């Protein structure tokens, strides 16, 4: 798995993922600062990176506007310690790796990890309904 950190995510998690052997990039470090959320989503999708965010606007883009993605981990852990975030990230990766690789939207909140599937349009694309013949 490869990851892209949105600027809303806690960049202190990057070294942890890199220590586990994952390829990680970040908005503001590897891409321009201040990109629109839709542009961040496009980069993650085009590069097949799982997007880590702490911004609920991505849920709206995906579930209400139907924008495709390659998987999202949405952290809803305001004020949590770095250690708590690392533990929850590890748990999400252990419990949801297959779902994330299939493009799931994973919500990490205190004491709970919830998985939602890819938007319907993305599922149709993945199934080949829109391939050229």
C-alpha positions in Angstrom: 0.0 0.0 0.0 1.0 3.6 -0.7 -0.3 6.6 1.1 -0.8 10.4 0.6 -1.3 12.7 3.6 -3.6 15.6 3.1 -2.5 18.7 4.8 -5.3 18.2 7.4 -3.7 14.9 8.5 -1.2 14.5 11.3 2.2 14.5 9.6 3.8 13.0 12.7 2.3 9.6 11.5 4.5 9.7 8.4 7.7 8.4 10.0 5.7 5.5 11.6 4.3 4.4 8.2 7.7 4.7 6.6 9.3 2.6 9.4 6.8 -0.1 8.5 8.0 0.0 4.9 5.2 2.0 3.3 5.7 4.6 0.5 4.3 7.9 1.8 3.9 11.3 0.2 2.3 14.4 1.6 0.6 17.6 0.4 2.8 20.6 1.2 5.9 18.4 1.1 5.7 16.6 -2.2 3.0 18.6 -3.8 2.0 22.3 -3.7 0.5 23.6 -0.5 -3.1 24.7 -0.5 -4.5 22.4 -3.2 -8.3 22.1 -3.3 -9.6 18.9 -1.7 -10.9 17.7 -5.1 -7.4 18.1 -6.5 -5.9 16.1 -3.6 -8.4 13.4 -4.2 -7.5 13.3 -7.8 -3.8 13.0 -7.1 -4.4 10.1 -4.6 -6.6 8.3 -7.1 -4.3 8.8 -10.1 -1.3 7.6 -8.1 -3.4 4.8 -6.4 -2.5 6.1 -2.9 -4.7 5.7 0.1 -5.5 9.2 1.3 -5.2 10.0 5.0 -7.3 13.0 6.1 -8.8 14.7 9.2 -11.1 16.8 7.1 -14.7 15.8 6.8 -15.1 17.6 3.4 -13.6 14.5 1.7 -16.6 12.4 2.8 -18.9 15.0 1.1 -16.8 14.9 -2.1 -16.9 11.1 -2.2 -20.3 10.2 -0.9 -22.4 13.2 -2.0 -20.6 14.3 -5.2 -19.5 10.8 -6.2 -15.8 11.5 -6.8 -13.8 8.3 -7.2 -10.8 7.5 -4.9 -8.3 4.8 -4.2 -9.1 4.4 -0.5 -9.3 6.9 2.4 -8.5 6.8 6.1 -10.5 9.6 7.8 -9.2 10.3 11.3 -11.8 11.7 13.7 -9.5 11.8 16.7 -9.4 15.5 17.7 -7.0 16.1 20.6 -5.7 12.5 20.6 -2.1 11.8 21.5 0.4 10.7 18.8 0.6 7.3 20.5 -3.2 6.9 20.3 -3.2 7.9 16.7 -0.4 5.4 15.9 -2.3 2.6 17.7 -5.5 3.4 15.9 -3.7 3.6 12.5 -2.1 0.2 13.2 -5.5 -1.2 14.1 -7.0 0.2 10.9 -4.2 -1.2 8.8 -4.5 -4.6 10.4 -8.3 -4.9 10.3 -9.0 -3.0 7.0 -6.0 -3.6 4.7 -8.0 -5.6 2.2 -10.9 -3.2 2.2 -8.5 -0.2 1.8 -6.9 -1.9 -1.2 -10.3 -2.2 -2.7 -11.0 1.5 -2.2 -12.8 1.6 1.1 -13.5 4.7 3.1 -12.3 4.0 6.6 -13.4 6.2 9.5 -11.2 6.0 12.7 -12.9 7.5 15.7 -12.4 7.0 19.5 -12.8 3.3 20.1 -14.3 2.5 16.7 -13.3 1.8 13.1 -16.0 1.9 10.5 -15.6 0.8 6.9 -17.7 2.1 4.0 -17.3 0.8 0.5 -16.2 2.7 -2.6 -18.8 5.0 -4.2 -21.1 3.3 -6.7 -19.5 5.0 -9.7 -16.1 3.9 -8.7 -17.3 0.4 -8.3 -18.7 0.5 -11.8 -15.4 1.7 -13.2 -13.5 -1.0 -11.3 -15.9 -3.6 -12.7 -15.1 -2.5 -16.2 -18.5 -1.1 -17.1 -17.0 2.0 -18.7 -14.1 0.4 -20.6 -13.7 1.2 -24.3 -14.7 -1.5 -26.7 
